[in-house]
Structures are given as structure tokens and as C-alpha cells.
Amino acid sequence: MSEFAPICIYLVISSLVSLIPLGVPFPFASNSSTYPEKLSAYECGSDPSGDVRSRFDIRFYPVPILFIIPDPEVTFSFPWAVPPNKIDLFGSWSMMAFLLILTTGSLYEWKRGASDQE
């Protein structure tokens, strides 16, 4: 158990550091029902107009997808952080295959004009 003590201490301290700021505002918060204008919808200082359940144009969807792509790229690039003599041949070629697939997908999106805005 002594070898896991630093990990347990780290987990307790990190939990406290993240949960205490979440709980501090509650004693100082006022009741929002006393301010009915705080409960109303807000759109750039004007009253809301139109249906909130309207469909988005399909042109808006590639933008968030393009922002999601770098996340797995960074995650799968972690094996490159180990010293080169610790990665075997399989690890090196699997990373090369991943980078090839990523590059192919990025070139496909670029050719299709997914990042172009009208």
C-alpha cells in the first residue's frame, strides 16, 4: 500500500482542488426567482424570435467535425513520447499507419473544401 500512497494523496488533493471551487459560490448566491428578468431568454439584448427547434444548415456541421479531428491525433501521438529504443518495430509501424490514415483524411477534407466558408 505504501507504493500507492502518493497516488491516493494526489487523488484526494486533486478532488478537493476541483470540488471546493464548485461549492464556494452556493452560500453567496441569491435566489434567482426574485429577478424574473434573469429567467427570461436572452438573444443579443433583444427578445427571442423564431423557433428554437429549427434545423441547422448542413454547412455548419463540418466545422465542429474539423475541430474534433486533432483530439484523437494528440491522444494517439503519445506513444511517440517514449524513447525510441523502447518502441518496438510494431509500435513504430502502427504509428506510421495512423499518421498515414490521418493525413489521407485531412487531404480528402481539404480537397472536398470542408473548411471553406461561403
N, C-alpha and C positions, 0 to 999 in steps of 0.2 A: 504494500500500500504506500510505502514511503516514496516509491518512484512516481506514483501518480499524484502525490500531494501538490506539486506545483501546478499541475493541470487543474485539479479541483479548486485550488485557490484562485487561479486565473478565471475559471468559470464563474465562481461566486462573485469576484470583483467585477467582471465584465457584466454580469447580470445586474448587479447593483448600479453600476455606472449607466446602464441603459434604461433601467426601470425607474430610478429616482427622478430623473427629469420628466418622465411621463406623469408622475404623481404629484409633483410640486405645484402645478397650476390649479389643481382642484380646490384647495382651501381658499384661494383668492378669486375664483371665478364667481361671477354674478349670475343670477337666474336670468336666462335669455328670454323668458316669457314676459318680462317687464318691458322688453323692447320689441314690439311686433314688427318693426321695420327690419330687424335683424333676421327674422324668419322668412321674409319675402325673397323671391328670386332676384338675382342681380345680373344684368347684362349691360356692362359698359355704361352704367348710370341711367339707363332707360328701362322702361317696363318691358318684360319679355314679350316677344311676338313670335307667332308661328308655332308649329307643332314640334315638341321636343323629341318626338319619336320618329322624325323624318330620317330617311336613308341618306347616307353619305355617298358622294360620287365615288366611283371606283378609283379615280385618280389619286385619292387621298390614302389608299391602303399601301402602296409600295413604299411610301416614306417611312412609316414605322417599321416595316419589314427590313428596310435598308439600315435602320438604326439597331435592329436586333442582331444582325449578322456579326458584328465584332465581338459580341459576348461569348459565343462558343469558340470563336477564334482564339481569344485570350485564354479561355479555360483549357483548350486542347494544346496550347503552346507551353503549358507548364512543364511537360517533360523535357523541353529544351533547356530548362533552368538547372538541370543536374549536370555534373561534369561529364564531358564527352566520353571519358573512359568508363563511365558507369552505365551508359546506354549501350545495349547490345545492337546487333545488326537489325533485328526485328523492330526494335523501337525507333531506330533511325528511318527505316523504310516506311513504317506506319505514319510517322510524322510527314515524310515526303508525300505520301499518298494523300494525307489530309490537306496539305498545302496545295497539292495539285487540284483536288476537288474544290477547295475554296477559291483558288484562282480561276478555275473554269467557270464557277458560278458567278463570280464577280465580273468576269469578261462577258458572260451571257447577259447579265443585267445591264451592263454598260452599253452593249450593242443594241439591246432592246429599247434603250432610252428610259429605263425605270427611274433614274434620278433626274431626268429632265422635267422641269416645271413649265407649264404653259402660261 
